[in-house]
Amino acid sequence: MDQSPCSGQSTDHRRDDAPFGDERKRYLRHCAEHGAAPAVVKVKRNELLWIADRLGPDARQGIGMEVLWRIALERQKLHRAVTAARRVVDIGRPWLRFLGWWREPTAVFQYQDQLDQYVACMRDERGFTPSTVEQWGRKAGRFLRWCEQTNRQLADLQASDVDDYFATQGTGRWSRISVANTASALRGFLRYAATQGMCTDRLSAAICRPRLYQQESLPYAPDWSDVQRMLADADTDKPRDIRDRAILMLLAIYGMRSGEVVALRLDQIDWPGRTLRLFRLKRRQPQIYPLIQSVAEGLARYIDTVRPPSSCPEVFLCIQAPRRPMKAGSIYDVANRRFVALGIEAAHQGGHALRHACATRLLAAGLPLKEIGDHLGHRSTSATSTYAKVNIAALREVGAFDLGELQ
């Protein structure tokens, strides 16, 4: 009879005879150690038994989607439910990848090598921030996939092809800011591609970036009273709310960027010294901040009662298994849930809007732009001047900024 430390004793005597027992046990143990609930492990165990019984002795040579989907359809016919087939795929594919047996589809993106080289250049040679590398790489990848889908060869591209890309993909969908950001990303990629002989050197110069007027999108931030409503809304005993409230405070009080929040490590919190050591992405250097009482309590409550045991050094982990560190994009969802639920109106409704709220709060208190820039981790005062385009009279009604009121 099979007994696994992650699944408990079984009454199904077929488990001893089912193929790939060791492989199944190792994977189930891995899932349990990474936060999978016992009920989830039980479902995985049952599905893996079904899959293992139908894999051939040569499974170690590689299993592709065609084989796995055939097994999934057999399960679907038995249960007369489409979800049964989907469950086989969703559980079987990660198991096979864990074992190194999964055979990826043979269809390969035509320009994958060129894109990988460009990303490596941005990261290793140009020294771009991880956020810029991710965003510019994603925009370049979309453009190259469009070229592949429309049978355009990179070496033969003309300026009219780039114009067609913006006309067909952006019209009615992208704002002027999105168009400008995409133009900058493509100009950077095509400039690099020209140096590598991939395309003509005239393409990058032919891209016309729309003019953006300084501070045109402001006011950007929610009122501070709305920030307080968001923090109050998250002040519950629900695990997700406990985690989200700690994140919201870091965004609104310290003006942290999403990437800085997800990169925050446990060893950056000095509990005895009551300090927080942040690594500011734009300055690329650490800064020491006082750990105010309200934030300390929010972080401690999350770490002590919600955060699962994990070898990951990052503070914030996903609520559901696998319990891996959160990604920067998830911070948008954390903030946006509150904006939507509370009906808070703002030009932007993500984590960065709370960073703006922090800045305008400091500005309303009369702090110089240099001090606000230092607090936000800006490299120059010109970046901080963005927050000066606000209704000063309205801001003064909010009152002086005092961290003590949040404690």
C-alpha positions in Angstrom: 0.0 0.0 0.0 1.4 3.4 -1.0 1.9 6.0 1.7 3.4 9.3 0.8 4.4 12.0 3.3 2.4 14.5 1.3 -0.7 12.5 0.6 -1.4 10.2 3.6 -2.2 6.5 3.5 -4.3 5.3 0.6 -6.9 2.6 0.3 -6.4 2.2 -3.4 -4.4 -1.0 -3.8 -3.8 -0.2 -7.5 -1.2 2.4 -6.4 1.5 -0.2 -5.8 1.1 -1.5 -9.3 0.7 1.7 -11.2 3.6 2.7 -13.4 6.1 5.5 -12.5 5.4 5.3 -8.7 8.6 7.0 -7.7 8.2 9.8 -10.2 4.6 10.5 -9.0 5.7 10.5 -5.4 8.6 12.9 -6.0 6.3 15.3 -7.8 3.5 15.2 -5.2 6.1 15.8 -2.5 7.4 18.7 -4.4 3.9 20.2 -4.7 3.2 19.8 -1.0 6.5 21.4 -0.1 5.6 24.4 -2.2 2.3 25.0 -0.6 -0.3 22.8 -2.3 -3.2 22.0 0.0 -3.9 18.3 0.8 -7.1 18.4 -1.2 -5.2 19.7 -4.2 -2.5 17.0 -3.8 -5.2 14.4 -3.7 -6.7 15.6 -7.0 -3.2 15.6 -8.6 -2.5 12.1 -7.3 -5.7 10.7 -8.9 -5.1 12.3 -12.2 -1.5 11.2 -12.3 -2.6 7.6 -11.7 -4.9 7.9 -14.7 -2.1 9.4 -16.8 0.6 6.9 -15.7 -1.5 3.9 -16.5 -1.8 5.1 -20.1 1.8 6.1 -20.7 4.0 3.7 -22.6 7.3 2.3 -21.3 9.2 4.8 -23.5 7.6 7.9 -21.7 11.1 8.9 -20.6 12.0 9.6 -24.2 9.5 12.5 -24.2 5.7 13.1 -24.2 4.1 15.7 -26.4 0.7 17.4 -26.4 -0.7 14.9 -28.9 -0.2 12.0 -26.6 -1.3 13.9 -23.5 -4.4 15.2 -25.2 -5.4 11.7 -26.3 -5.2 10.6 -22.7 -7.2 13.6 -21.7 -10.0 12.9 -24.2 -10.3 9.4 -22.9 -10.9 10.9 -19.5 -13.4 13.3 -20.9 -15.5 10.5 -22.5 -15.6 8.6 -19.2 -16.8 11.6 -17.2 -18.7 13.3 -20.0 -17.2 16.7 -19.1 -14.9 18.9 -20.9 -13.3 20.0 -17.7 -12.1 16.4 -17.1 -9.8 16.7 -20.2 -8.6 20.1 -19.2 -7.7 18.8 -15.7 -5.6 16.0 -17.2 -3.6 18.5 -19.3 -3.3 21.1 -16.5 -2.0 18.4 -14.1 -0.1 16.1 -16.4 2.0 18.8 -18.3 3.6 20.3 -15.1 4.4 16.7 -13.9 6.1 15.8 -17.2 8.0 19.1 -17.2 9.1 18.4 -13.6 10.5 15.1 -14.7 12.1 16.5 -17.9 9.9 14.3 -20.0 7.8 17.0 -21.6 8.3 17.6 -25.3 7.6 21.2 -26.3 5.7 21.8 -29.5 8.0 21.9 -32.5 6.6 25.1 -33.9 9.3 27.7 -33.2 8.9 31.5 -33.4 10.9 32.6 -36.5 12.6 35.5 -34.8 13.2 34.0 -31.3 17.0 33.9 -31.6 17.1 37.6 -32.7 14.7 38.6 -29.9 16.8 36.6 -27.3 20.0 38.4 -28.5 18.3 41.8 -28.2 17.1 41.1 -24.7 20.6 39.8 -23.7 22.1 43.0 -25.1 19.7 45.3 -23.2 20.3 43.3 -20.0 24.1 42.5 -20.1 25.6 45.3 -22.3 23.3 48.3 -22.0 22.5 47.8 -18.4 18.8 48.6 -18.7 16.6 48.1 -15.7 14.7 44.7 -15.5 11.5 46.7 -16.1 12.8 48.3 -19.3 14.2 45.0 -20.5 10.8 43.3 -20.0 8.7 46.0 -21.5 10.9 46.7 -24.6 11.5 43.0 -25.1 7.7 42.4 -25.0 7.0 45.2 -27.5 9.7 44.0 -29.9 8.4 40.5 -29.6 4.9 41.6 -30.6 6.2 43.4 -33.6 8.3 40.5 -34.7 5.3 38.1 -34.4 3.3 40.5 -36.5 6.0 40.4 -39.1 5.9 36.6 -39.0 2.1 36.4 -39.2 2.0 38.9 -42.2 4.9 37.1 -44.0 7.3 40.1 -43.7 11.0 39.4 -43.6 13.0 41.5 -41.2 15.8 42.0 -43.8 13.3 43.4 -46.3 11.3 45.7 -44.0 10.5 49.2 -45.2 9.3 52.2 -43.4 5.8 51.6 -44.9 5.7 48.2 -43.1 6.3 49.8 -39.7 3.6 52.3 -40.5 1.2 49.5 -41.3 2.0 47.9 -38.0 1.0 51.0 -36.1 -2.1 51.5 -38.3 -3.4 47.9 -38.0 -2.5 47.2 -34.4 -2.8 50.5 -32.7 -5.6 52.4 -34.3 -8.5 52.6 -31.9 -6.7 50.5 -29.3 -3.6 52.4 -28.2 -3.5 55.8 -26.5 -0.9 58.4 -27.6 1.2 57.4 -24.7 1.1 53.8 -25.7 2.0 54.7 -29.3 4.9 56.8 -28.1 6.2 54.0 -25.8 5.9 51.4 -28.6 7.7 53.7 -31.0 10.6 54.2 -28.6 10.8 50.4 -28.0 10.8 49.6 -31.8 13.3 52.3 -32.5 15.6 50.8 -30.0 15.2 47.3 -31.4 15.5 48.3 -35.0 18.6 50.4 -34.2 20.1 47.3 -32.6 19.0 45.0 -35.5 20.7 47.3 -38.0 24.0 47.1 -36.2 23.7 43.3 -36.4 22.9 43.4 -40.1 19.3 42.2 -39.6 17.7 45.1 -41.4 18.4 48.4 -43.0 19.8 51.2 -40.8 17.1 53.6 -42.2 14.2 52.0 -40.4 14.8 53.3 -36.9 15.2 56.8 -38.1 11.9 56.6 -40.0 9.8 55.9 -36.9 7.9 59.1 -35.9 7.2 59.2 -32.2 4.1 61.3 -31.3 4.9 64.3 -29.3 3.9 64.1 -25.7 3.5 67.3 -23.7 5.1 67.3 -20.3 2.7 66.4 -17.4 -0.2 66.1 -19.9 -1.7 63.1 -18.1 -1.9 64.7 -14.7 -3.6 64.9 -12.3 -3.0 61.2 -11.9 -3.3 60.3 -8.2 -6.4 59.5 -6.1 -7.1 61.8 -3.1 -5.4 60.9 0.1 -8.9 60.2 1.6 -9.4 57.6 -1.0 -6.0 56.0 -0.2 -7.2 55.8 3.5 -10.4 54.2 2.2 -8.4 51.6 0.4 -6.3 50.8 3.4 -9.5 50.5 5.6 -11.1 48.3 3.0 -8.2 45.8 3.2 -8.2 45.8 7.0 -9.8 42.4 7.5 -8.8 39.0 8.7 -8.8 37.5 5.2 -5.3 36.3 4.1 -5.4 38.1 0.8 -6.4 41.4 2.4 -3.7 41.1 5.1 -1.1 40.7 2.3 -2.6 43.4 0.1 -2.8 45.9 2.9 0.9 45.6 3.6 1.6 46.1 -0.2 -0.7 49.1 -0.4 1.0 50.8 2.5 4.4 50.4 0.9 3.1 51.9 -2.3 1.3 54.8 -0.7 3.6 55.7 2.2 7.0 55.0 0.8 6.1 55.6 -2.8 7.6 52.3 -3.9 7.5 51.1 -7.5 5.9 47.7 -8.2 9.2 46.2 -9.0 10.6 47.4 -5.7 7.7 45.9 -3.8 8.1 42.4 -5.3 11.9 42.5 -4.9 11.7 43.4 -1.2 13.4 40.7 0.8 13.0 39.6 4.4 16.5 40.6 5.3 15.8 44.2 4.2 13.5 44.7 7.2 15.5 45.6 10.3 13.0 44.9 13.1 15.2 45.8 16.1 16.5 48.9 14.3 13.1 49.9 13.0 14.4 50.6 9.5 13.6 49.5 6.0 16.4 49.1 3.4 15.0 49.6 -0.1 16.9 49.2 -3.3 15.6 51.9 -5.6 15.4 50.7 -9.2 16.2 54.1 -10.9 19.0 55.1 -8.6 20.3 51.6 -8.5 21.4 52.0 -4.9 20.0 51.2 -1.5 18.2 53.8 0.7 17.4 53.5 4.4 14.0 54.5 5.6 12.4 54.5 9.1 10.0 51.6 9.5 6.9 53.4 10.8 4.6 51.7 13.2 1.7 51.1 10.9 3.8 49.5 8.2 5.7 47.4 10.7 2.5 46.0 12.1 1.1 45.4 8.6 4.3 43.6 7.5 4.6 41.6 10.7 1.0 40.5 10.5 1.4 39.2 7.0 4.7 37.5 7.6 3.6 35.9 10.9 0.1 34.8 10.0 -0.3 34.6 6.2 3.1 34.1 4.4 3.7 30.3 4.0 7.0 28.7 5.0 9.3 29.1 2.1 12.9 29.2 1.2 12.2 32.3 -1.0 13.9 35.4 0.4 11.2 37.7 -1.1 8.6 39.0 1.4 5.5 38.7 -0.8 4.4 35.4 -2.2 1.4 34.2 -4.2 -1.6 33.3 -2.1 -2.3 30.1 -4.2 0.2 27.4 -4.9 2.8 27.3 -6.3 3.8 29.8 -3.5 6.4 31.7 -5.6 7.3 35.4 -5.4 4.8 37.8 -6.8 5.5 39.5 -10.1 5.5 43.2 -10.7 2.3 42.9 -12.9 0.4 41.4 -9.9 0.9 44.6 -7.9 -1.4 46.4 -10.4 -4.1 43.8 -9.6 -3.7 44.4 -5.9 -4.4 48.1 -6.2 -6.9 47.9 -9.1 -9.2 45.6 -7.0 -9.6 48.4 -4.5 -10.1 51.1 -7.0 -12.8 49.2 -8.7 -14.5 47.9 -5.6 -14.7 51.3 -4.0 -15.5 53.2 -7.2 -12.4 55.5 -6.8 -12.0 57.7 -9.8 -8.4 58.3 -11.1 -6.7 58.6 -14.4 -4.8 55.4 -13.6 -5.9 52.7 -11.2 -2.9 50.7 -10.4 0.0 50.6 -8.0 1.8 53.5 -9.6 -1.2 55.8 -8.9 -0.5 55.3 -5.1 3.1 56.3 -5.7 1.7 59.5 -7.2 -0.6 59.9 -4.2 2.4 59.7 -1.9 4.2 62.4 -3.9 1.2 64.8 -4.0 0.7 64.3 -0.3 4.3 65.3 0.4 4.0 68.2 -2.0 0.9 69.4 -0.1 2.9 69.4 3.1 5.3 71.9 1.5 8.3 69.6 1.2 10.8 70.8 -1.5 11.0 68.8 -4.7 14.5 67.6 -3.9 13.3 66.0 -0.6 10.3 64.5 -2.4 12.6 63.1 -5.1 14.9 61.6 -2.5 11.9 59.9 -0.8 10.7 58.5 -4.1 14.1 57.4 -5.3 14.3 59.8 -8.2 17.6 60.4 -9.9 16.8 64.1 -10.7 14.6 66.9 -9.6 13.1 67.1 -13.1 11.5 63.7 -12.6 9.9 65.0 -9.4 8.6 68.2 -11.0 6.0 66.0 -12.7 4.0 66.1 -9.4 4.0 69.9 -9.3 1.2 70.1 -11.8 -1.6 69.7 -9.3 -4.2 71.9 -7.8 -2.2 73.3 -4.9 -5.2 74.9 -3.3 -7.1 71.6 -3.2 -4.0 69.8 -1.9 -3.7 72.2 1.0 -7.1 71.2 2.2 -5.8 67.7 2.8 -3.4 69.1 5.4 0.2 68.6 6.4 1.7 65.2 5.7 2.3 63.4 9.0 3.3 59.8 9.1 2.3 59.7 12.7 -1.4 59.8 11.8 -1.0 56.4 10.1 0.4 54.7 13.1 
